[in-house]
């Protein structure tokens, strides 16, 4: 699992241990989701450039630790 996800899960209190067993604390899910969402949103990089020399291209790159997702939108109108 990505180290950043493990870190966020720990901060949220996502995993609990009881009698030697580890389980997911359902009450921590909203906090974990908020931390995960904020981490991804805070790393977003928006770029605007040209595609094929005449068409604008807008892209957004999202990062979470070593995971990267690039979303491209072609033909953006001004």
C-alpha positions, -999 to +999 in steps of 0.1 A: +000+000+000+012+035-007+030+049+023+011+082+021-022+063+023-009+044+054+001+077+070-033+093+064-051+061+077-031+063+109-038+100+114-075+094+109-075+065+134-087+042+106-073+010+120-080-001+156-067-031+175-088-051+200-077-084+216-049-087+191-070-083+160-068-052+137-100-039+122-113-008+104-130+018+127-161+028+106-163+060+125-129+071+111-140+066+075-152+102+070-120+117+085-099+094+063-118+104+032-114+141+041-076+137+046-072+117+014-093+142-006-073+172+008-040+155+001-049+149-035-064+184-040-034+200-025-011+183-050-031+191-081-011+208-109-031+224-137-013+231-170-025+249-201-007+245-235-011+239-272-019+206-288-010+201-325+001+237-326-034+252-328-057+236-302-055+245-265-050+216-241-058+217-204-046+190-181-048+183-144-022+161-127-032+145-093-006+130-070-008+108-039+027+097-029+042+078-058+008+074-075+000+099-103-031+104-124-031+129-153-065+140-167-064+157-201-091+178-217-087+186-254-102+214-274-108+238-245-126+269-257-115+303-246 
